[in-house]
Amino acid sequence: MAAAGLGNLCSNMVGLGLADWIESVAGRLGVPVPNLTAEQRSLFVSRAATLGGTCWGVTCGCLLGMVPLLFGFGDAEENA
């Protein structure tokens, strides 16, 4: 469980650190930046998309953080 917790911490920190870089790469690849008004940002669909994207990113990061759990350490009895 400690490995999962540390993996979660590391993946979240890396995700936060790479957010701006990912957005700049996406811009260079031609992904348009949405120019939304304040009214459009307050719409339910906009908030839902933001929340969904955030949840997806955190989920991916947490799953990547658990990858070390696939590699056991010590005896098989200790890992069971």
C-alpha contacts under 8 A as a table, 3 or more apart, distances in Angstrom:
res1	aa1	res2	aa2	distance
1	M	4	A	5.04
1	M	5	G	6.19
2	A	5	G	5.04
2	A	6	L	6.11
3	A	6	L	5.15
3	A	7	G	5.88
3	A	66	M	7.51
3	A	68	P	7.34
3	A	69	L	7.03
4	A	7	G	4.99
4	A	8	N	5.98
4	A	65	G	6.65
4	A	66	M	5.35
4	A	69	L	7.15
5	G	8	N	5.05
5	G	9	L	6.25
6	L	9	L	5.03
6	L	10	C	6.12
6	L	65	G	7.72
7	G	10	C	5.11
7	G	11	S	6.00
7	G	62	C	7.18
7	G	64	L	7.74
7	G	65	G	3.98
7	G	66	M	5.88
7	G	68	P	7.76
8	N	11	S	5.25
8	N	12	N	6.07
8	N	61	G	7.10
8	N	62	C	5.04
8	N	65	G	5.07
8	N	66	M	7.16
9	L	12	N	5.29
9	L	13	M	6.20
9	L	65	G	7.90
10	C	13	M	5.16
10	C	14	V	6.12
10	C	65	G	6.96
11	S	14	V	5.11
11	S	15	G	5.99
11	S	61	G	5.01
11	S	62	C	6.27
11	S	64	L	6.92
11	S	65	G	5.43
12	N	15	G	5.02
12	N	16	L	6.17
12	N	58	V	6.82
12	N	61	G	6.12
12	N	62	C	7.27
13	M	16	L	5.16
13	M	17	G	6.10
14	V	17	G	4.96
14	V	18	L	6.00
15	G	18	L	5.21
15	G	19	A	6.05
15	G	57	G	7.77
15	G	58	V	7.90
15	G	61	G	6.87
16	L	19	A	5.39
17	G	20	D	7.22
17	G	21	W	7.96
18	L	21	W	5.13
18	L	22	I	5.99
19	A	22	I	5.23
19	A	23	E	6.29
20	D	23	E	5.10
20	D	24	S	6.21
21	W	24	S	5.11
21	W	25	V	6.20
22	I	25	V	5.15
22	I	26	A	6.08
23	E	26	A	5.02
23	E	27	G	6.18
24	S	27	G	5.00
24	S	28	R	6.30
25	V	28	R	5.03
25	V	29	L	6.20
26	A	29	L	5.01
26	A	30	G	6.44
26	A	31	V	5.34
27	G	30	G	5.15
27	G	31	V	5.13
27	G	32	P	6.43
27	G	33	V	7.28
28	R	31	V	7.37
36	L	39	E	7.85
36	L	40	Q	5.64
36	L	41	R	6.11
37	T	40	Q	5.12
37	T	41	R	6.23
38	A	41	R	5.09
38	A	42	S	6.31
39	E	42	S	5.21
39	E	43	L	6.70
40	Q	43	L	5.32
40	Q	46	S	6.98
41	R	46	S	5.54
41	R	47	R	6.81
42	S	46	S	6.73
42	S	47	R	6.65
43	L	46	S	5.37
43	L	47	R	6.40
44	F	47	R	5.16
44	F	48	A	5.93
45	V	48	A	5.02
45	V	49	A	6.06
46	S	49	A	5.16
46	S	50	T	6.22
47	R	50	T	5.09
47	R	51	L	6.12
48	A	51	L	5.10
48	A	52	G	5.92
49	A	52	G	5.00
49	A	53	G	6.02
50	T	53	G	5.21
50	T	54	T	6.15
51	L	54	T	5.09
51	L	55	C	6.04
52	G	55	C	5.12
52	G	56	W	6.04
53	G	56	W	5.07
53	G	57	G	6.13
54	T	57	G	5.14
54	T	58	V	6.20
55	C	58	V	5.19
55	C	59	T	5.97
56	W	59	T	5.06
56	W	60	C	6.15
57	G	60	C	5.22
57	G	61	G	6.15
58	V	61	G	4.99
58	V	62	C	6.04
59	T	62	C	5.15
59	T	63	L	6.14
60	C	63	L	5.15
60	C	64	L	6.12
61	G	64	L	5.09
61	G	65	G	6.05
62	C	65	G	4.87
62	C	66	M	6.38
63	L	66	M	5.19
63	L	67	V	6.82
64	L	67	V	5.37
65	G	68	P	7.09
66	M	69	L	5.51
66	M	70	L	7.60
67	V	70	L	5.57
67	V	71	F	7.71
68	P	71	F	5.50
68	P	72	G	7.99
69	L	72	G	6.51
72	G	76	A	7.69
72	G	79	N	6.65
73	F	79	N	7.32
74	G	78	E	6.62
74	G	79	N	7.38
75	D	78	E	5.28
75	D	79	N	6.68
76	A	79	N	5.18
76	A	80	A	6.31
77	E	80	A	5.26
